[in-house]
Amino acid sequence: MPARFRPPRKRTLAFAAVASAGLTVAIATPALSHGYTTSPVSRSLFCQRGTAKNCGEIQWEPMSVEGPKGFPQGGPRDGTICAGGNGRFSQLDEPRAGQWPATDLTSGQSFTFTWRHSVPHATSSWRYYITRDGWDPTQTLTRAALDPQPILEVKGNGKEPPSTVSHQATLPARHGRHLILAVWDIADTGNAFYQCSDVVFS
């Protein structure tokens, strides 16, 4: 090949190498994550902070607990609810003998639930469920352990929320250790985000 054609060939090979490297980076980079609860502090966030140990992958991405929506009729199967049915985050489903870090609450008082959205999505609703009196915190979470009616449901009307969203509700009468399940339903996908928070009522 004449010498005058060699520089373009080198440039082409260089561009190909850059494109190949870029493709490799794109594949290796995890997908953007989405949202978690900060009040009450969720298991995911306690793991990210290091307050809860031996949490696996969720410690690096507390906002990624995404699973099928439709709860309670659909969604994650019993025993996998806190992880959103995602096996990568199965540590969130472990009861840990009822010893997860917990937030102190008071029955009958007003409380502000808060979500942190790292990537906002068009929203159908946010819902907050709580376990019944007499539930066993040493067992994995099931639908039967929860009151069928949420403490609070807030409609999203298909709009994208801001990065932080707060919802106020009056807490029901409870005593001792309980679990609150927060569900963020996405309007334009088949998924929702699930967050479990351990709480103790004084």
C-alpha positions as CSV (number, residue, x, y, z in Angstrom):
1,M,0.0,0.0,0.0
2,P,1.4,3.5,-0.8
3,A,2.8,5.4,2.1
4,R,0.3,8.2,1.7
5,F,-2.5,5.9,2.7
6,R,-0.9,4.8,6.0
7,P,-1.9,7.8,8.2
8,P,-5.7,7.4,7.5
9,R,-5.3,3.7,8.3
10,K,-3.7,4.5,11.7
11,R,-6.4,7.0,12.5
12,T,-9.1,4.5,11.6
13,L,-7.5,1.9,13.9
14,A,-7.2,4.5,16.7
15,F,-10.9,5.5,16.3
16,A,-11.9,1.8,16.4
17,A,-9.9,1.2,19.5
18,V,-11.5,4.2,21.2
19,A,-15.0,3.1,20.1
20,S,-14.2,-0.4,21.4
21,A,-13.0,0.9,24.7
22,G,-16.1,3.1,25.0
23,L,-18.4,0.2,24.3
24,T,-16.6,-1.9,27.0
25,V,-17.1,0.9,29.5
26,A,-20.8,1.3,28.6
27,I,-21.4,-2.4,29.2
28,A,-19.5,-2.6,32.4
29,T,-21.1,0.5,34.0
30,P,-24.2,-0.4,36.0
31,A,-27.6,1.2,35.1
32,L,-28.6,4.3,36.9
33,S,-30.5,3.8,40.1
34,H,-33.6,5.4,41.3
35,G,-34.9,5.9,44.9
36,Y,-34.9,5.0,48.6
37,T,-36.5,6.1,51.8
38,T,-34.7,8.2,54.3
39,S,-37.5,8.6,56.8
40,P,-37.9,6.2,58.4
41,V,-34.4,5.0,57.5
42,S,-34.7,1.9,55.2
43,R,-32.7,-1.3,55.5
44,S,-31.1,-0.2,52.2
45,L,-29.9,3.1,53.6
46,F,-28.7,1.5,56.9
47,C,-26.6,-0.8,54.7
48,Q,-25.2,2.0,52.7
49,R,-24.2,3.9,55.8
50,G,-22.5,0.8,57.3
51,T,-24.8,0.8,60.3
52,A,-26.0,-2.7,59.1
53,K,-23.3,-5.1,58.1
54,N,-22.9,-8.0,55.7
55,C,-25.4,-6.4,53.2
56,G,-23.9,-7.5,49.9
57,E,-24.4,-5.3,46.8
58,I,-27.1,-3.1,48.2
59,Q,-24.5,-1.2,50.3
60,W,-23.3,0.5,47.1
61,E,-26.8,1.1,45.5
62,P,-29.5,1.5,48.2
63,M,-31.8,3.1,45.5
64,S,-31.9,0.0,43.3
65,V,-34.5,-2.2,44.9
66,E,-36.7,-2.4,41.9
67,G,-39.2,-5.2,41.1
68,P,-42.6,-5.8,39.5
69,K,-45.4,-3.5,40.5
70,G,-49.0,-4.4,41.4
71,F,-48.5,-5.0,45.1
72,P,-50.2,-6.6,47.0
73,Q,-52.1,-8.5,44.3
74,G,-48.9,-8.8,42.3
75,G,-45.3,-7.8,42.8
76,P,-42.6,-9.7,44.6
77,R,-43.6,-13.1,46.1
78,D,-43.8,-13.5,49.9
79,G,-40.4,-13.7,51.5
80,T,-38.7,-11.6,48.9
81,I,-40.7,-8.3,49.3
82,C,-38.0,-6.2,51.0
83,A,-35.6,-7.0,48.1
84,G,-38.2,-6.3,45.5
85,G,-37.9,-9.9,44.4
86,N,-34.3,-9.2,43.3
87,G,-32.0,-12.0,44.2
88,R,-29.0,-9.6,44.1
89,F,-30.3,-7.9,47.3
90,S,-31.6,-11.0,49.2
91,Q,-29.8,-9.8,52.3
92,L,-32.6,-7.3,52.7
93,D,-35.1,-10.1,53.2
94,E,-33.1,-11.7,56.0
95,P,-34.9,-11.2,59.4
96,R,-31.6,-11.2,61.3
97,A,-33.5,-12.4,64.4
98,G,-35.3,-9.1,64.5
99,Q,-32.2,-7.2,65.1
100,W,-32.1,-4.8,62.1
101,P,-31.3,-1.2,63.1
102,A,-34.6,0.6,63.7
103,T,-36.2,4.0,63.9
104,D,-38.1,5.0,67.1
105,L,-41.7,6.1,66.5
106,T,-44.8,7.0,68.6
107,S,-48.3,5.7,68.0
108,G,-50.9,8.2,67.0
109,Q,-48.5,11.0,66.2
110,S,-47.9,12.7,62.9
111,F,-44.9,11.4,61.0
112,T,-43.2,12.5,57.7
113,F,-42.3,9.8,55.3
114,T,-39.5,10.9,52.9
115,W,-38.1,9.5,49.6
116,R,-34.9,10.4,48.0
117,H,-35.2,10.0,44.2
118,S,-31.7,9.8,42.6
119,V,-33.4,9.3,39.2
120,P,-37.1,10.6,39.1
121,H,-39.7,8.6,37.2
122,A,-43.2,9.4,36.1
123,T,-45.2,8.2,39.2
124,S,-48.5,6.5,39.8
125,S,-48.3,6.5,43.6
126,W,-46.5,6.1,46.8
127,R,-47.9,3.8,49.4
128,Y,-46.9,2.9,53.0
129,Y,-47.9,-0.4,54.6
130,I,-47.2,-1.5,58.2
131,T,-47.1,-4.9,59.9
132,R,-50.0,-6.1,62.1
133,D,-49.7,-6.4,65.8
134,G,-48.5,-9.8,66.7
135,W,-46.3,-10.2,63.6
136,D,-43.1,-12.1,64.1
137,P,-40.0,-10.0,63.3
138,T,-37.8,-13.1,63.1
139,Q,-39.6,-14.2,59.9
140,T,-39.3,-12.9,56.4
141,L,-42.0,-10.4,55.4
142,T,-45.2,-11.7,53.8
143,R,-48.5,-10.1,52.7
144,A,-50.3,-11.7,55.6
145,A,-48.0,-9.9,58.1
146,L,-49.1,-6.5,56.7
147,D,-52.3,-4.6,57.2
148,P,-54.0,-4.8,53.8
149,Q,-54.8,-1.1,53.7
150,P,-51.8,1.3,53.6
151,I,-51.2,3.9,56.2
152,L,-51.1,6.4,53.4
153,E,-51.4,6.5,49.6
154,V,-50.3,9.5,47.6
155,K,-51.1,9.8,43.9
156,G,-48.4,10.9,41.6
157,N,-50.6,11.7,38.6
158,G,-48.0,10.5,36.1
159,K,-45.6,13.3,36.9
160,E,-41.9,13.2,37.7
161,P,-41.3,14.1,41.4
162,P,-38.5,16.3,42.7
163,S,-35.4,14.7,44.1
164,T,-36.9,14.7,47.6
165,V,-40.5,14.0,48.4
166,S,-42.2,14.0,51.8
167,H,-45.6,12.7,52.8
168,Q,-47.2,13.3,56.2
169,A,-49.5,10.8,57.9
170,T,-50.8,9.9,61.4
171,L,-49.2,6.7,62.6
172,P,-51.6,3.9,63.7
173,A,-51.6,2.4,67.2
174,R,-48.8,-0.1,67.5
175,H,-46.5,-1.4,70.2
176,G,-42.9,-2.7,70.0
177,R,-41.0,-3.7,66.8
178,H,-42.7,-3.4,63.4
179,L,-41.8,-3.0,59.8
180,I,-43.0,-0.4,57.3
181,L,-43.0,-1.2,53.6
182,A,-42.9,1.8,51.2
183,V,-43.8,1.2,47.6
184,W,-43.2,3.7,44.8
185,D,-45.2,2.7,41.7
186,I,-43.8,3.9,38.4
187,A,-46.3,5.1,35.8
188,D,-44.6,4.3,32.5
189,T,-43.0,1.0,33.3
190,G,-44.1,-2.3,34.8
191,N,-42.0,-1.8,37.9
192,A,-42.0,-0.3,41.4
193,F,-39.4,0.4,44.0
194,Y,-39.6,-1.3,47.4
195,Q,-38.1,-0.1,50.7
196,C,-38.4,-1.8,54.1
197,S,-37.9,0.1,57.3
198,D,-37.7,-1.4,60.8
199,V,-39.3,0.7,63.5
200,V,-39.9,0.5,67.2
201,F,-43.0,2.0,68.8
202,S,-42.6,3.4,72.3
